[in-house]
Amino acid sequence: MSNILVLCTGNSCRSQMAEGYLRLQSKGKLNVYSAGIETHGLNPRAVAVMKEDGVDISGHTSNHIDEYQSIPFDTILTVCDHAKENCPYFPSKARRLHHNFPDPAKVKGTEEEIMNAFRGVRDQIKAYTSQLLKELEV
């Protein structure tokens, strides 16, 4: 079974959503992990918008990339430019992919505006992970 790591800055929103969708969409055919180059804790808004779409990520934890040094990843996907540009050395022969998603946690405005930003990013991630799994032939 292939191992995939989704990497972001703080492992609180985008990488957590991508992990949730990859787990669901791959139907157990992938070992999916997510991590950050920092750990910011799981964002409750990310949990809420994923729940709206039927994906429970409430049990996820915010993990640091160093926790996964011993796992032989086949694919490493960075989901933000900051993580791609600032990732510490991570020895791996994995195929590296990158897609930058906006950070919904940085959106300012009313609660409705912020939640709509989270929903928009969630939907982008859902579409991307679905396409990615087709490309990976999972």
C-alpha positions in Angstrom: 0.0 0.0 0.0 1.3 3.5 -0.9 2.2 6.1 1.7 1.3 9.7 1.0 2.2 12.7 3.1 0.3 16.0 2.8 2.5 18.8 4.0 1.5 22.4 4.9 2.8 25.1 7.2 0.9 24.5 10.4 -1.0 21.2 9.8 -4.2 22.8 10.9 -6.4 23.5 7.9 -5.5 22.7 4.3 -3.3 19.6 4.9 -5.9 18.2 7.4 -8.7 18.7 4.8 -6.6 17.0 2.1 -5.8 14.1 4.4 -9.5 13.7 5.2 -10.5 13.6 1.5 -7.6 11.4 0.4 -8.6 8.9 3.1 -12.2 8.9 2.1 -11.7 9.0 -1.6 -9.0 6.3 -1.7 -11.3 3.9 0.3 -8.4 2.5 2.3 -6.1 2.0 -0.6 -3.6 4.6 0.7 -1.9 5.2 4.0 -2.4 9.0 4.3 -0.6 11.2 6.7 -0.5 15.0 7.1 2.1 17.2 8.8 3.4 20.7 9.1 6.7 22.4 9.2 5.2 23.8 12.4 2.2 22.6 14.4 -0.7 25.0 15.0 -3.3 22.5 16.3 -6.5 21.4 14.4 -8.5 24.4 13.3 -12.2 24.1 14.5 -13.5 25.8 11.4 -11.8 23.2 9.2 -13.4 20.5 11.3 -16.8 22.2 10.9 -16.7 22.6 7.1 -15.5 19.1 6.6 -18.3 17.8 8.8 -20.7 19.7 6.6 -19.5 17.6 3.7 -19.7 14.3 5.6 -16.0 14.0 6.5 -15.0 13.7 10.1 -11.5 15.0 10.8 -12.2 15.8 14.5 -9.9 13.0 15.6 -6.9 14.2 13.5 -3.9 15.6 15.3 -1.5 18.4 14.2 1.8 16.7 13.6 5.3 17.9 12.8 7.1 16.6 9.7 9.9 15.2 11.9 7.5 12.7 13.4 7.4 10.9 10.0 11.2 10.6 9.2 11.0 6.8 9.3 8.1 6.3 6.9 8.9 5.5 3.3 6.6 7.9 1.5 5.8 7.3 -2.2 4.2 10.8 -2.6 4.7 14.0 -0.8 2.2 16.7 -1.6 2.7 20.3 -0.4 -0.5 22.3 -0.3 1.0 25.7 0.3 3.9 27.7 -1.1 5.3 28.4 2.3 5.7 24.7 3.2 7.2 24.0 -0.2 9.7 26.8 0.1 10.6 26.3 3.8 10.4 22.5 4.3 13.4 21.3 6.2 15.5 18.6 4.6 13.3 15.5 4.4 15.2 12.5 3.0 12.9 10.6 0.7 12.7 9.2 -2.8 9.1 10.1 -3.0 7.5 11.8 -5.9 6.9 15.4 -4.9 3.8 17.3 -5.9 2.7 20.8 -5.2 -0.6 22.7 -5.3 -1.0 26.0 -3.5 -4.3 26.5 -1.8 -5.2 29.9 -0.2 -5.0 29.9 3.6 -8.6 30.3 4.9 -7.3 30.9 8.5 -5.9 34.3 7.3 -9.2 35.6 6.0 -10.6 38.5 7.9 -14.3 39.5 8.0 -17.5 38.3 9.5 -17.9 34.7 10.7 -20.0 34.0 7.6 -17.3 35.4 5.3 -14.6 33.4 7.1 -16.6 30.2 7.0 -17.3 30.8 3.3 -13.6 31.1 2.7 -13.1 27.7 4.5 -15.8 26.2 2.3 -14.2 27.5 -0.8 -10.8 26.1 0.0 -12.5 22.8 1.1 -14.2 22.5 -2.3 -10.9 23.2 -4.1 -9.1 20.6 -2.1 -11.9 18.0 -2.7 -11.7 18.5 -6.4 -7.9 18.4 -6.5 -7.6 15.2 -4.4 -10.2 13.5 -6.5 -8.2 14.3 -9.7 -4.9 13.4 -7.9 -6.2 9.9 -7.1 -7.1 9.4 -10.8 -3.6 10.4 -11.7 -2.1 8.1 -9.1 -4.5 5.3 -10.4 -5.8 4.6 -6.9 
